[in-house]
Amino acid sequence: MSAVRTQIYLTAELRGRIDRVASSNGVTMAEVIRRALDVYLAEEPDPATSLKATFGAAPEASVPARDEWDRG
C-alpha cells in the first residue's frame, strides 16, 4: 500500500478513544483512522438518492404561483 503522510489535530478525548480501539485490536492508531475513514467514505450518500428520498416529504407545503413571487 502506498501512503501519503498526513497530519491531523485530535482532541485528547478522541485520541484516547482511538488509542483504546487500537490497543484492543492490536493495530496502530493510523490503521484505526484509515478503517474509520473507509467506512465513513463508503457510506457517503449519493446526492440524487438523498434528494429523491425527500420528494413529497412535506405534502402540506404550498408553493405560490410565479406571479406572486417577490422579485425584490
PDB file as gemmi writes it, atoms N, CA and C in Angstrom:
CRYST1    1.000    1.000    1.000  90.00  90.00  90.00 P 1                      
ATOM      1  N   MET A   1       0.843  -1.167   0.000  1.00  0.00           N  
ATOM      2  CA  MET A   1       0.000   0.000   0.000  1.00  0.00           C  
ATOM      3  C   MET A   1       0.889   1.232   0.000  1.00  0.00           C  
ATOM      4  N   SER A   2       0.672   2.113  -0.930  1.00  0.00           N  
ATOM      5  CA  SER A   2       1.368   3.384  -0.966  1.00  0.00           C  
ATOM      6  C   SER A   2       0.592   4.368  -0.103  1.00  0.00           C  
ATOM      7  N   ALA A   3       1.278   5.117   0.723  1.00  0.00           N  
ATOM      8  CA  ALA A   3       0.599   6.024   1.639  1.00  0.00           C  
ATOM      9  C   ALA A   3       1.203   7.415   1.563  1.00  0.00           C  
ATOM     10  N   VAL A   4       0.409   8.400   1.907  1.00  0.00           N  
ATOM     11  CA  VAL A   4       0.842   9.785   1.970  1.00  0.00           C  
ATOM     12  C   VAL A   4       0.742  10.239   3.419  1.00  0.00           C  
ATOM     13  N   ARG A   5       1.815  10.761   3.944  1.00  0.00           N  
ATOM     14  CA  ARG A   5       1.814  11.223   5.336  1.00  0.00           C  
ATOM     15  C   ARG A   5       0.867  12.413   5.462  1.00  0.00           C  
ATOM     16  N   THR A   6      -0.021  12.343   6.453  1.00  0.00           N  
ATOM     17  CA  THR A   6      -0.999  13.389   6.691  1.00  0.00           C  
ATOM     18  C   THR A   6      -1.067  13.648   8.193  1.00  0.00           C  
ATOM     19  N   GLN A   7      -1.071  14.894   8.571  1.00  0.00           N  
ATOM     20  CA  GLN A   7      -1.165  15.237   9.980  1.00  0.00           C  
ATOM     21  C   GLN A   7      -2.537  15.818  10.271  1.00  0.00           C  
ATOM     22  N   ILE A   8      -3.099  15.435  11.424  1.00  0.00           N  
ATOM     23  CA  ILE A   8      -4.379  15.974  11.864  1.00  0.00           C  
ATOM     24  C   ILE A   8      -4.283  16.299  13.348  1.00  0.00           C  
ATOM     25  N   TYR A   9      -5.134  17.187  13.786  1.00  0.00           N  
ATOM     26  CA  TYR A   9      -5.221  17.506  15.204  1.00  0.00           C  
ATOM     27  C   TYR A   9      -6.440  16.808  15.779  1.00  0.00           C  
ATOM     28  N   LEU A  10      -6.243  16.146  16.916  1.00  0.00           N  
ATOM     29  CA  LEU A  10      -7.314  15.432  17.591  1.00  0.00           C  
ATOM     30  C   LEU A  10      -7.478  15.984  19.000  1.00  0.00           C  
ATOM     31  N   THR A  11      -8.696  15.937  19.511  1.00  0.00           N  
ATOM     32  CA  THR A  11      -8.882  16.288  20.914  1.00  0.00           C  
ATOM     33  C   THR A  11      -8.261  15.174  21.749  1.00  0.00           C  
ATOM     34  N   ALA A  12      -7.958  15.487  22.996  1.00  0.00           N  
ATOM     35  CA  ALA A  12      -7.381  14.476  23.886  1.00  0.00           C  
ATOM     36  C   ALA A  12      -8.350  13.310  24.061  1.00  0.00           C  
ATOM     37  N   GLU A  13      -9.639  13.618  24.145  1.00  0.00           N  
ATOM     38  CA  GLU A  13     -10.642  12.559  24.309  1.00  0.00           C  
ATOM     39  C   GLU A  13     -10.668  11.639  23.091  1.00  0.00           C  
ATOM     40  N   LEU A  14     -10.679  12.221  21.900  1.00  0.00           N  
ATOM     41  CA  LEU A  14     -10.708  11.415  20.676  1.00  0.00           C  
ATOM     42  C   LEU A  14      -9.436  10.587  20.546  1.00  0.00           C  
ATOM     43  N   ARG A  15      -8.309  11.183  20.849  1.00  0.00           N  
ATOM     44  CA  ARG A  15      -7.046  10.448  20.777  1.00  0.00           C  
ATOM     45  C   ARG A  15      -7.058   9.255  21.735  1.00  0.00           C  
ATOM     46  N   GLY A  16      -7.583   9.461  22.936  1.00  0.00           N  
ATOM     47  CA  GLY A  16      -7.674   8.365  23.901  1.00  0.00           C  
ATOM     48  C   GLY A  16      -8.583   7.256  23.416  1.00  0.00           C  
ATOM     49  N   ARG A  17      -9.692   7.626  22.821  1.00  0.00           N  
ATOM     50  CA  ARG A  17     -10.623   6.612  22.301  1.00  0.00           C  
ATOM     51  C   ARG A  17      -9.978   5.811  21.186  1.00  0.00           C  
ATOM     52  N   ILE A  18      -9.274   6.502  20.291  1.00  0.00           N  
ATOM     53  CA  ILE A  18      -8.595   5.806  19.190  1.00  0.00           C  
ATOM     54  C   ILE A  18      -7.510   4.890  19.738  1.00  0.00           C  
ATOM     55  N   ASP A  19      -6.749   5.369  20.714  1.00  0.00           N  
ATOM     56  CA  ASP A  19      -5.698   4.548  21.315  1.00  0.00           C  
ATOM     57  C   ASP A  19      -6.271   3.276  21.938  1.00  0.00           C  
ATOM     58  N   ARG A  20      -7.417   3.396  22.607  1.00  0.00           N  
ATOM     59  CA  ARG A  20      -8.035   2.210  23.222  1.00  0.00           C  
ATOM     60  C   ARG A  20      -8.493   1.209  22.159  1.00  0.00           C  
ATOM     61  N   VAL A  21      -9.079   1.702  21.085  1.00  0.00           N  
ATOM     62  CA  VAL A  21      -9.508   0.813  19.996  1.00  0.00           C  
ATOM     63  C   VAL A  21      -8.292   0.142  19.364  1.00  0.00           C  
ATOM     64  N   ALA A  22      -7.257   0.920  19.123  1.00  0.00           N  
ATOM     65  CA  ALA A  22      -6.039   0.374  18.513  1.00  0.00           C  
ATOM     66  C   ALA A  22      -5.433  -0.709  19.397  1.00  0.00           C  
ATOM     67  N   SER A  23      -5.344  -0.429  20.676  1.00  0.00           N  
ATOM     68  CA  SER A  23      -4.765  -1.389  21.609  1.00  0.00           C  
ATOM     69  C   SER A  23      -5.584  -2.677  21.686  1.00  0.00           C  
ATOM     70  N   SER A  24      -6.890  -2.532  21.761  1.00  0.00           N  
ATOM     71  CA  SER A  24      -7.738  -3.730  21.888  1.00  0.00           C  
ATOM     72  C   SER A  24      -7.772  -4.559  20.613  1.00  0.00           C  
ATOM     73  N   ASN A  25      -7.481  -3.938  19.469  1.00  0.00           N  
ATOM     74  CA  ASN A  25      -7.481  -4.668  18.197  1.00  0.00           C  
ATOM     75  C   ASN A  25      -6.080  -5.016  17.712  1.00  0.00           C  
ATOM     76  N   GLY A  26      -5.061  -4.576  18.450  1.00  0.00           N  
ATOM     77  CA  GLY A  26      -3.692  -4.892  18.070  1.00  0.00           C  
ATOM     78  C   GLY A  26      -3.245  -4.243  16.773  1.00  0.00           C  
ATOM     79  N   VAL A  27      -3.729  -3.028  16.523  1.00  0.00           N  
ATOM     80  CA  VAL A  27      -3.344  -2.299  15.314  1.00  0.00           C  
ATOM     81  C   VAL A  27      -2.849  -0.914  15.710  1.00  0.00           C  
ATOM     82  N   THR A  28      -2.303  -0.206  14.758  1.00  0.00           N  
ATOM     83  CA  THR A  28      -1.814   1.143  15.021  1.00  0.00           C  
ATOM     84  C   THR A  28      -2.969   2.144  15.002  1.00  0.00           C  
ATOM     85  N   MET A  29      -2.682   3.322  15.570  1.00  0.00           N  
ATOM     86  CA  MET A  29      -3.658   4.404  15.525  1.00  0.00           C  
ATOM     87  C   MET A  29      -3.984   4.755  14.071  1.00  0.00           C  
ATOM     88  N   ALA A  30      -2.967   4.788  13.225  1.00  0.00           N  
ATOM     89  CA  ALA A  30      -3.174   5.115  11.811  1.00  0.00           C  
ATOM     90  C   ALA A  30      -4.130   4.124  11.156  1.00  0.00           C  
ATOM     91  N   GLU A  31      -4.003   2.845  11.504  1.00  0.00           N  
ATOM     92  CA  GLU A  31      -4.886   1.835  10.922  1.00  0.00           C  
ATOM     93  C   GLU A  31      -6.326   2.040  11.377  1.00  0.00           C  
ATOM     94  N   VAL A  32      -6.525   2.398  12.638  1.00  0.00           N  
ATOM     95  CA  VAL A  32      -7.880   2.672  13.135  1.00  0.00           C  
ATOM     96  C   VAL A  32      -8.492   3.824  12.343  1.00  0.00           C  
ATOM     97  N   ILE A  33      -7.722   4.882  12.145  1.00  0.00           N  
ATOM     98  CA  ILE A  33      -8.229   6.047  11.412  1.00  0.00           C  
ATOM     99  C   ILE A  33      -8.519   5.693   9.958  1.00  0.00           C  
ATOM    100  N   ARG A  34      -7.621   4.920   9.311  1.00  0.00           N  
ATOM    101  CA  ARG A  34      -7.866   4.515   7.920  1.00  0.00           C  
ATOM    102  C   ARG A  34      -9.136   3.696   7.800  1.00  0.00           C  
ATOM    103  N   ARG A  35      -9.327   2.749   8.719  1.00  0.00           N  
ATOM    104  CA  ARG A  35     -10.540   1.915   8.682  1.00  0.00           C  
ATOM    105  C   ARG A  35     -11.798   2.764   8.880  1.00  0.00           C  
ATOM    106  N   ALA A  36     -11.726   3.701   9.824  1.00  0.00           N  
ATOM    107  CA  ALA A  36     -12.880   4.571  10.080  1.00  0.00           C  
ATOM    108  C   ALA A  36     -13.204   5.418   8.856  1.00  0.00           C  
ATOM    109  N   LEU A  37     -12.167   5.938   8.207  1.00  0.00           N  
ATOM    110  CA  LEU A  37     -12.392   6.740   7.004  1.00  0.00           C  
ATOM    111  C   LEU A  37     -12.957   5.896   5.866  1.00  0.00           C  
ATOM    112  N   ASP A  38     -12.486   4.663   5.729  1.00  0.00           N  
ATOM    113  CA  ASP A  38     -13.036   3.776   4.698  1.00  0.00           C  
ATOM    114  C   ASP A  38     -14.539   3.582   4.896  1.00  0.00           C  
ATOM    115  N   VAL A  39     -14.945   3.348   6.136  1.00  0.00           N  
ATOM    116  CA  VAL A  39     -16.373   3.160   6.429  1.00  0.00           C  
ATOM    117  C   VAL A  39     -17.144   4.447   6.172  1.00  0.00           C  
ATOM    118  N   TYR A  40     -16.626   5.561   6.671  1.00  0.00           N  
ATOM    119  CA  TYR A  40     -17.299   6.849   6.515  1.00  0.00           C  
ATOM    120  C   TYR A  40     -17.467   7.216   5.043  1.00  0.00           C  
ATOM    121  N   LEU A  41     -16.426   7.070   4.272  1.00  0.00           N  
ATOM    122  CA  LEU A  41     -16.483   7.461   2.864  1.00  0.00           C  
ATOM    123  C   LEU A  41     -17.305   6.499   2.026  1.00  0.00           C  
ATOM    124  N   ALA A  42     -17.378   5.249   2.419  1.00  0.00           N  
ATOM    125  CA  ALA A  42     -18.198   4.280   1.684  1.00  0.00           C  
ATOM    126  C   ALA A  42     -19.677   4.563   1.871  1.00  0.00           C  
ATOM    127  N   GLU A  43     -20.033   5.181   2.991  1.00  0.00           N  
ATOM    128  CA  GLU A  43     -21.435   5.462   3.291  1.00  0.00           C  
ATOM    129  C   GLU A  43     -21.870   6.840   2.829  1.00  0.00           C  
ATOM    130  N   GLU A  44     -21.010   7.550   2.122  1.00  0.00           N  
ATOM    131  CA  GLU A  44     -21.355   8.889   1.648  1.00  0.00           C  
ATOM    132  C   GLU A  44     -22.573   8.786   0.729  1.00  0.00           C  
ATOM    133  N   PRO A  45     -23.639   9.479   1.066  1.00  0.00           N  
ATOM    134  CA  PRO A  45     -24.857   9.348   0.267  1.00  0.00           C  
ATOM    135  C   PRO A  45     -24.722   9.986  -1.113  1.00  0.00           C  
ATOM    136  N   ASP A  46     -25.396   9.391  -2.054  1.00  0.00           N  
ATOM    137  CA  ASP A  46     -25.475   9.938  -3.396  1.00  0.00           C  
ATOM    138  C   ASP A  46     -26.470  11.102  -3.342  1.00  0.00           C  
ATOM    139  N   PRO A  47     -26.087  12.303  -3.775  1.00  0.00           N  
ATOM    140  CA  PRO A  47     -26.999  13.449  -3.684  1.00  0.00           C  
ATOM    141  C   PRO A  47     -28.339  13.216  -4.383  1.00  0.00           C  
ATOM    142  N   ALA A  48     -28.329  12.545  -5.520  1.00  0.00           N  
ATOM    143  CA  ALA A  48     -29.575  12.292  -6.245  1.00  0.00           C  
ATOM    144  C   ALA A  48     -30.491  11.378  -5.436  1.00  0.00           C  
ATOM    145  N   THR A  49     -29.916  10.372  -4.791  1.00  0.00           N  
ATOM    146  CA  THR A  49     -30.709   9.462  -3.966  1.00  0.00           C  
ATOM    147  C   THR A  49     -31.284  10.192  -2.763  1.00  0.00           C  
ATOM    148  N   SER A  50     -30.489  11.049  -2.142  1.00  0.00           N  
ATOM    149  CA  SER A  50     -30.964  11.816  -0.992  1.00  0.00           C  
ATOM    150  C   SER A  50     -32.097  12.747  -1.389  1.00  0.00           C  
ATOM    151  N   LEU A  51     -31.953  13.421  -2.508  1.00  0.00           N  
ATOM    152  CA  LEU A  51     -32.995  14.330  -2.975  1.00  0.00           C  
ATOM    153  C   LEU A  51     -34.277  13.568  -3.290  1.00  0.00           C  
ATOM    154  N   LYS A  52     -34.126  12.420  -3.955  1.00  0.00           N  
ATOM    155  CA  LYS A  52     -35.287  11.608  -4.309  1.00  0.00           C  
ATOM    156  C   LYS A  52     -36.029  11.138  -3.051  1.00  0.00           C  
ATOM    157  N   ALA A  53     -35.291  10.849  -1.983  1.00  0.00           N  
ATOM    158  CA  ALA A  53     -35.893  10.377  -0.740  1.00  0.00           C  
ATOM    159  C   ALA A  53     -36.715  11.458  -0.058  1.00  0.00           C  
ATOM    160  N   THR A  54     -36.448  12.736  -0.365  1.00  0.00           N  
ATOM    161  CA  THR A  54     -37.194  13.816   0.268  1.00  0.00           C  
ATOM    162  C   THR A  54     -38.418  14.237  -0.528  1.00  0.00           C  
ATOM    163  N   PHE A  55     -38.586  13.735  -1.727  1.00  0.00           N  
ATOM    164  CA  PHE A  55     -39.718  14.131  -2.562  1.00  0.00           C  
ATOM    165  C   PHE A  55     -41.019  13.796  -1.858  1.00  0.00           C  
ATOM    166  N   GLY A  56     -41.871  14.770  -1.713  1.00  0.00           N  
ATOM    167  CA  GLY A  56     -43.160  14.564  -1.072  1.00  0.00           C  
ATOM    168  C   GLY A  56     -43.079  14.543   0.446  1.00  0.00           C  
ATOM    169  N   ALA A  57     -41.951  14.953   1.012  1.00  0.00           N  
ATOM    170  CA  ALA A  57     -41.776  14.892   2.463  1.00  0.00           C  
ATOM    171  C   ALA A  57     -42.684  15.876   3.187  1.00  0.00           C  
ATOM    172  N   ALA A  58     -43.091  16.933   2.522  1.00  0.00           N  
ATOM    173  CA  ALA A  58     -43.975  17.929   3.134  1.00  0.00           C  
ATOM    174  C   ALA A  58     -45.168  18.157   2.207  1.00  0.00           C  
ATOM    175  N   PRO A  59     -46.083  17.196   2.131  1.00  0.00           N  
ATOM    176  CA  PRO A  59     -47.199  17.324   1.195  1.00  0.00           C  
ATOM    177  C   PRO A  59     -48.097  18.519   1.481  1.00  0.00           C  
ATOM    178  N   GLU A  60     -48.085  19.029   2.724  1.00  0.00           N  
ATOM    179  CA  GLU A  60     -48.933  20.166   3.057  1.00  0.00           C  
ATOM    180  C   GLU A  60     -48.326  21.497   2.624  1.00  0.00           C  
ATOM    181  N   ALA A  61     -47.079  21.480   2.165  1.00  0.00           N  
ATOM    182  CA  ALA A  61     -46.413  22.710   1.743  1.00  0.00           C  
ATOM    183  C   ALA A  61     -47.076  23.248   0.481  1.00  0.00           C  
ATOM    184  N   SER A  62     -47.211  24.565   0.443  1.00  0.00           N  
ATOM    185  CA  SER A  62     -47.798  25.179  -0.750  1.00  0.00           C  
ATOM    186  C   SER A  62     -46.754  26.074  -1.401  1.00  0.00           C  
ATOM    187  N   VAL A  63     -46.814  26.141  -2.685  1.00  0.00           N  
ATOM    188  CA  VAL A  63     -45.880  26.949  -3.454  1.00  0.00           C  
ATOM    189  C   VAL A  63     -46.677  28.059  -4.119  1.00  0.00           C  
ATOM    190  N   PRO A  64     -46.263  29.313  -3.930  1.00  0.00           N  
ATOM    191  CA  PRO A  64     -47.014  30.408  -4.559  1.00  0.00           C  
ATOM    192  C   PRO A  64     -46.867  30.377  -6.075  1.00  0.00           C  
ATOM    193  N   ALA A  65     -47.852  30.883  -6.750  1.00  0.00           N  
ATOM    194  CA  ALA A  65     -47.793  30.981  -8.207  1.00  0.00           C  
ATOM    195  C   ALA A  65     -46.671  31.949  -8.587  1.00  0.00           C  
ATOM    196  N   ARG A  66     -46.129  31.782  -9.756  1.00  0.00           N  
ATOM    197  CA  ARG A  66     -44.988  32.608 -10.190  1.00  0.00           C  
ATOM    198  C   ARG A  66     -45.296  34.090 -10.141  1.00  0.00           C  
ATOM    199  N   ASP A  67     -46.526  34.460 -10.451  1.00  0.00           N  
ATOM    200  CA  ASP A  67     -46.860  35.904 -10.445  1.00  0.00           C  
ATOM    201  C   ASP A  67     -46.916  36.459  -9.023  1.00  0.00           C  
ATOM    202  N   GLU A  68     -46.844  35.611  -8.007  1.00  0.00           N  
ATOM    203  CA  GLU A  68     -46.841  36.054  -6.613  1.00  0.00           C  
ATOM    204  C   GLU A  68     -45.422  36.135  -6.033  1.00  0.00           C  
ATOM    205  N   TRP A  69     -44.437  35.713  -6.802  1.00  0.00           N  
ATOM    206  CA  TRP A  69     -43.065  35.724  -6.311  1.00  0.00           C  
ATOM    207  C   TRP A  69     -42.599  37.137  -6.038  1.00  0.00           C  
ATOM    208  N   ASP A  70     -41.880  37.325  -4.955  1.00  0.00           N  
ATOM    209  CA  ASP A  70     -41.279  38.618  -4.633  1.00  0.00           C  
ATOM    210  C   ASP A  70     -39.919  38.667  -5.321  1.00  0.00           C  
ATOM    211  N   ARG A  71     -39.787  39.486  -6.285  1.00  0.00           N  
ATOM    212  CA  ARG A  71     -38.531  39.564  -7.039  1.00  0.00           C  
ATOM    213  C   ARG A  71     -37.686  40.743  -6.586  1.00  0.00           C  
ATOM    214  N   GLY A  72     -37.994  41.292  -5.407  1.00  0.00           N  
ATOM    215  CA  GLY A  72     -37.384  42.431  -4.783  1.00  0.00           C  
ATOM    216  C   GLY A  72     -36.012  42.731  -5.084  1.00  0.00           C  
TER     217      GLY A  72                                                      
END                                                                             
